[in-house]
Amino acid sequence: MDNHNSVSGENRWRDLDKLLVRPGNIVGPNFEPGPQLRDDLQAYAKVLVVGAGGLGCELLKDLALSGFRNLEVIDMDRIEVSNLNRQFLFRLQDVGKPKAEVAAMRVMERVSGVNIVPHFCRIEDKNIEFYGDFNIIALGLDSIEARSYINSVACSFLEYDSDDKPCEETIKPMVDGGTEGFKGHARVILPGITPCFECTIWLFPPQVKFPLCTLAETPRTAAHCIEYAHLIKWNEVHGGKSFDADDPEHMQWVYSEALKRAELFGISGVTYSLTQGVVKNIIPAIASTNAIISAACALEALKIATGFSKSLSNYLTYNGAEGLHTKVTEFWKDNDCLVCGPGVLIEVDSTTSLQKFIDLLREHPTLPISKPSMVHRGKNLYMQAPPILEEMTRSNLQLPLFDLMGRIPKDVIHVTGTVTLNDRKTSALRKLRIVFKGNVDGVADMDMAGGA
Amino acid sequence: MAEPKSKYDRQLRIWGEQGQEALEKASICLLNCGPTGSETLKNLVLGGIGSITVIDGSKVEEGDMGNNFMVDLQSIAQSKAKCVCAFLQELNDSVRAKFVEESPEALIDTNPAFFQQFTLVIATQLLENSILKLDKICRQYNIMLIVARSYGLTGLVRISIKEHDVVDTKPDHFLDDLRLNNPWPELKQFAESIDLYTTDPVVHKHTPYVVILVKIVEEWASAHGGKFPSTREEKREFKELLKSKMISLDEDNYKEAMEASFKVSLPCGISPQLHQIVNDSSVEIDSSSYNFWVLVAALKEFIENEGGGEPPLEGSIPDMTSLTEYYISLQKIYQSKADADFLAIEQHVKGILKRIGRDPDTILKTTIKNFCKNARKLMVCRYRLIEDEFNSPILTEVQKYLTDEDYSVAVGFYVLLRAVDRFTSNYNRFPGLFDGEMDEDTSRLKTIAVGILNDMGCNGSSLSEDLISEMCRYGGAELHTVAAYIGGIASQEAIKLITKQFIPLTGTFIFNGIDHKSQLLFL
């Protein structure tokens, strides 16, 4: 008899079903309990997991075992040995393979019925429509830049009605987790309702850098010696050759130079491990914290999808190093946020050419954005890359923006380009509300001036 | 082979080789390998725990496919312990993984000595009766116990050990040990050798703030009858005095001195926490005392004698704006004072060991050194027997929790989790297991919960009706995400206990999966 090997599905979700099928008094506002709810969850809910690292592996497992069936995962990295102490979907023989592909395969092997599509690429390589396809985006990232980018993409879908209230059907919810050692955070971002990543960017303090004069003249710690070798000596000796932190020979060179410098100054503590830590800015990471934070995020994703309980509102901090401390903080959104707000209002003359408009953006006081690519209602106005698209859209540069946007007096366009964040250039997406002045059909100049 | 080191690189940066070694020596026993237990062990196996033994008497069912990642379709009708164990082994082949196909309840009843072989027992999804028995067994054999429970959108984690002493507590924000309020002669001498009024601007802006503070507070004291600044007004004036010594606005060392100026006014002597430890009754040591208490007794003697009221100096200093040579000299001054303090403590340790009839060299130099470095940060955690907590909870705390809005849901879940266990031993099933009996179960559960509240001494107190019916709605469901959360905490606490680093959780952690306002209850 092989009936043991077939799963009808009826009993499989006996635990989850208790919470999805039965009514309750402490639930979300949109909760409609019943068997249909689980069916809908499985049939329609589509979640993108960004990152297949420590958090991403956990998130995929947690979501698959929370009834989600349609998952996709995006990650540009390959598996390294140092991942194996926490990224439980990977084995020693997987080292070198794309994380997204192995993670997707392993979860599908174990959880029958779940479908996970891997994307082995950079998050910037996907167009906006790709992200638009998901009901929820779950972030398992370790960089501010990547969070900021996904946040800007998710917020770009948000539309506001004429009273500047967010339109509910355009909200792209995100759950975001982050960990460092025994500490972490989990948060729920409902763009337009709760603060987006950019509204509370101050939560991430800027990285402390050593002053170059300390490195060059008055080193005192092992880290100073390492950074001297890494940032100053390397360029002196190797000229044009750029340093590659993943090249063991390069790392070994920095280590031995740091050691020499430390000896010269009588400083102790330079080790190979510390050299790697300082140069690569390694954040310590353990399985337990990743498990805890991912579980909180996946639980919130399930709540967003089904309303089966109240939501985290809206930021959970976790510290497990001294006893155990958790704290929920309700942050407020910034109504003037460039990313999740109604969009930056820009008034342009109806005769302004696209090229002239691009020049204006670069000089704009609040959103200096350079090398922009622009999309209006799914149509490419101008694309910087790839070359073929650039060539196809280049002729638009000489045409008036007003004509390119179908002579609509006011509308929204999406711009991707480069902005400067914490002194680093990074990709960003901005939503612009364009209002044309001058000879605009049916709309007098006077009225428009009042909207600024 | 260099592989294990790089495999564990990201955690070695947290607990070091010593912590890793402790993990690799530890043997863990897991009771019940549902999702909560499986996820707990997953995190420990990944981190390279020495050995695991999985105890579970049940067979894999279809329902396990919906919440447990460590079983798959092929596992159905097989021993759950065996399947989970095999999958866990896949995660890390340096771990020794065993299983016993037997119900934990039966094992507790029939073979208590079984648990003696382990470093730590992790009991998941076990009912009150068995937990109370297991707790006593573990106490008797001095085995560490962690209790973990996931139930619907709540759950708990509770540690039970007679005593857990931590030297390497690694606190996050702990004031550095600079002794600016009480500088010793060598530090003063060094400060005197440096001219604060140097005309060399480079030297002026690279004189370490420690030297600046030691010198200027001396100047202040001689103008104030030998006293250091103490009132708010005096502290402000002292800062102004520091500021007046700057010769340009970009002198970071003077900015650091102003920021750190409060350190000259700190009270001398030991903290109240340390005071409590050196006056603990365990300091009256005898031949059976733990090494930890021998060290504390030596610390106490040091504080009362050579230390002049202070613990041994930590010896390390934070980075600060400075010429390299000044900084290195300062480091040496702090280090040699720490070395001298260590030698004094070592003598006390040897003396005490001799007195209690033990080999005076039985405690290693490195252990004593590490103890001296962390003497200000020691932690002693004691846990009540769970039965004692149940029979006589700290009433003032219970009443505070019941009336405090931030705690009412947590204490409600605490009572209801116990009520569920009583319900289950009365009716042989979880409340709310069947859709048709929700209303009856809710009122039965309520009656039991009110009874527990009365037993706790809170007559007349009640729980929110919504919370009681919520508990019935859960019907014993073990959600994967809740299990992963609770299992994550259980494994984290296991690591802290085994490595003897960081501070383990005290009290009972009650998870609130509704709005994440989880709490620690101290009963």
Interface residues (C-beta under 8 A of the other chain):
Chain A: H4 N5 V7 S8 N11 R12 W13 R14 D15 L16 K18 L19 V21 R22 P23 G24 N25 I26 E58 K61 D62 L65 S66 G67 V81 S82 L84 N85 R86 F88 R91 L92 E109 R110 V111 S112 G181 F182 A186 T214 T218 P219 R220 T221 F265 G266 I267 S273 Q276 G277 I282 I283 P284 A285 I286 A287 S288 T289 N290 A291 I292 S294 A295 A296 A298 L299 L302 S309 K310 S311 L312 S313 L316 N319 G320 A321 E322 G323 L324 T326 V328
Chain B: E3 S6 K7 Y8 D9 R10 Q11 L12 R13 I14 P35 E39 K42 N43 L46 G47 G48 E61 E62 G63 M65 G66 N67 N68 F69 D72 L73 Q74 I76 A77 E90 L91 N92 G152 L153 V157 T169 K170 P171 D172 H206 D319 M320 T321 S322 L323 T324 Y327 I328 G432 D435 M438 E465 D466 L467 S469 E470 R473 Y474 G475 G476 A477 E478 L479 H480 T481 V482 A483 A484 Y485 G487 G488 I489 S491 Q492 E493 I495 F502 I503 P504 L505 T506 F509 G513 I514 D515 H516 K517 S518 L520
